[in-house]
Every structure is written in C-alpha cells, then in structure tokens.
Amino acid sequence: MCIFCKIISGDILNKTILENDKFLAFEDINPLRKIHILIIPKEHFNSFEQIPANIMGQMTSFIQELTKKLNLNKDGYRLITNIGEHGGQEVEHLHFHILGGEKVGKLLG
C-alpha cells in the first residue's frame, strides 16, 4: 500500500483542507511555498496516464473548489503533477501539487 493510500485509509494522519467521497486535499509536510497542498484521488491510479477522463473531470472541479476556498483563484497558483521517472514522480499514486499564497516564479526559461 502506497503512502497516499495509507493517508486515505487513516493509517497516516494529515492536515485535511478539503475532502469529498472521491478526492482528498491536504497540506504537504515539506511545503515549498506559503501554501503547498497535495490533491489525490481516493481511488489508486499510478499516474495521470491511467486516470479515466471522466474522473479527471471530477478532479478538475474539486481542484477549482479548493482554489476558491483558499482564495488562490484570484492571484494565481501553480498546479503541478509529475509523471513517471523522467517527470520526477516519487510516489506512484496520482497527485497534484498546488503552490501559492506568494509569487511562485518562473519554472522554465
């Protein structure tokens, strides 16, 4: 069982920000910005490449609800997912990072 599945099952505690029956958003334990939230589906998908489009659509709505709750939708934020070894994915459970609450800066270029 991966670390995110253990968080979903309650075996590992987290600081939940938003939750519904399909998704969970919680604070990253090693934040890179003032706001650093992880968003995961409660059903295990290894990466973005495996999630069905209809569930991804529901996840999009959940993320938009989260950004409004955190008042990030006005000033902006960075939404990131890493896919596979070359993309820097460290946990094989689809997850998105939201970074915000301050200027994030350029990623590339």
Secondary structure by P-SEA (a helix, b strand, c coil): ccaaaaaaacccccccccccccbbbbbbccccccbbbbbbbcccccccccccaaaaaaaaaaaaaaaaaacccccbbbbbbbcccccccccccbbbbbbcccccccccc
